[in-house]
Amino acid sequence: MPAGDVREYARFHAPADLGGLELLSARYIEHRFAPHVHDSYVIALVEAGVERYRYRGAEHLVPAGSFALLNPDEVHTGSKGSEQGWRYRVFYPKTALVEALLGELELPLRGLPMFRGSVYADPDLVAALGRLHRLLEDPRASALQRQTLWREVMLELLRRHADLPEPRRPGQEPRAVTRARELLASRLETPPSLEELAAAVNLSPFHFARVFRAATGLPPHAWVKQRRLEQARALLRAGCLPVEVASRLGFADQSHLARQFKQAYGVAPGEYRRACVR
């Protein structure tokens, strides 16, 4: 964190399309949490500084680039672990949300999964949790993308740190995948949510997401993104202006189209259109 920056803040968010999940983005310096419990799991990703907390009779330090995992209804505290305090992103998933997620995978569980330890430096999960938290706060992200990524990241987290059994490999469901692709292609501007899509093909959301990825090599939201970009390229070749293309295909705005288009093709939409028109 920048030297001399003494501001504290806390932003709370509850994604409407993931009922049972609450999010916190905060920076604390002098704030101290009294001993308390949550009726949810706690997944706290520290991005800067150091957090200190007491949990299960021991003191823990969470430095930047690591995360803390706490089980429901377990007493803990929270305070700064360095003079500059700490900045972090926290997920609070209710137990019912985790149970529903695991039920979609039909895993043979006895009771709720419990995290074994508390502080982890797990680089790829650190990166995945950060991406997921920012996505869940982003109003431009689709419900399809949020619901899919939430399930994927949580499965990996629980598999690594809560002794979750390995789910069975997704089977082949060619009719479901074909129907889903048709439905997605017809609704590129406003894609259905993962739950809506799964219901349309009579599969559970997580099972459907894994089947779709196995068949196409992409999660559903990435498949939609690819189809949008292909249609954007065709419209630009036909002479449509980038602002019209962005509006027709459901991009948040022209800059959203420009970012994704250049990332995929290495050239801005306007440049691509001018070259094709010439």
C-alpha positions, 0 to 999 in steps of 0.5 A: 500500500502507498506510504502515507495512505491512512484511509480505511474503507469497507465495501459490502456486496451480495450478488443477486445471482448467487443467493447465500454469498456475501462479499467484503472489500476492505482496508483496515489499519487501526480497526480491531475485530472483537471475538466473533463467529460467522454462520458462513465460511470465511475465505479472506484473501489478503492483497496488501499488508498483513492481517493478524487473528486468533483462531482455534487457540493460536495466533495467525498472520496472513501476509499479502499474497495468501489467504485465510480459511475459517469454518462456520461458527468458530470464534476468531478475531482480526487486527493489523499484523503490521503498521500499515494494516491490511487490505483484503477481499473476503467471501462469506458463503452460507453453508446452504450455498456450499451444500447446494454446490456439492449436491450438484456434483452428487458427492458422497458426503457426511456432513459439511466439508471443513477446512483443515488449516487456516493460512495458505500461500497457494499462488494459483488459488490466490490468483483465482480467488482475486479474479473471482471476487473482482468478477462478482463485484463487476456489474458488467459480468454476466450471471452465466460467467459469475455462476460458472466461475464461482463453482469452479473456484470453490470446487478447487478450493474445497478439493485442496483444503477440505479433503473433498472427494474427487468428483467423477469425470463428466460424462458425454451428454451430446444432446444437452451440449447441442441444445445448450449451444443453440440456446446460447447462440440465440441469446448472445446479447443477453445470455441465460444464467448457468442455472437457467441453461442447465434447467433447459437441458435437464442437468444440474448446473455444475454437472452441466458446466463440466459436461459443456467444458469437456465437450467444447473445451470452454466454459459456457461464458467463454463460448459465448464470448468467442461467438460474440467476437466472431459475429463482431468481426463479421459485422465490422467487415460488413461496415458496421461501426464499433458502437453499433456492434457493441450494442447489437451483441451485448457488450457493456459499451464500445470500450468493452468490445475494444478490449476483448477484440484487441485481446483476441485479434491484436487489433482494435475494432475500428482499425479492423473495420477500416482495413476491411472497408478499404 
